[in-house]
Structure formats: structure tokens, C-alpha cells
Amino acid sequence: MDTQKILEEYGLSRETTTKYIDTITRSNQTQTAEELDVSRQTVSRYKKAFQEMKAQERLLLISTLTQEKLLNQATE
């Protein structure tokens, strides 16, 4: 299973998905939309995509993209 294939299958962008994962864990959908500067409809679409994913796909995306974000922050 490949992270990029999962993103493509659900029509998600890597950058927005990474931000979505980070923000949705501490904010509601309205606050997430405001912080990401996207519409609530976009946040709802991401939420629906995550709900449709198999648990294994969801876990792979969350762990991979969170790890990438943390590594990028550490090297800045």
C-alpha cells in the first residue's frame, strides 16, 4: 500500500491532507476550514474520504504524513 496511491484514490492533496490531520485533531470543522483557508465543504469532503478509507489506509496516511511533517519541522 502506497501513500500517494491512497491520496489519488480519494482525490486528496498531500499538503492539505497533512494540514487536515494536524488541525482536525484539535479543532472542529469550522475552525479547521478557517485555519486551512478552505471551505467547510472541502473539510467535509476530507472527513468523508477518511471515513470511507479502510482503517489500514487511514493509519498509513496519518502516520506517514505526520512523520513527514515532524521531520520537515526538525530540519527547518
Number of C-alpha atoms within 10 A of each C-alpha: 8 9 16 12 11 16 16 11 11 15 12 16 12 15 10 15 19 18 16 21 19 16 17 17 9 10 13 11 19 15 15 22 20 12 14 15 10 13 14 16 12 15 23 14 15 20 15 12 16 19 11 12 14 9 11 10 17 17 13 15 22 17 11 13 20 17 13 12 14 10 11 10 9 8 6 5
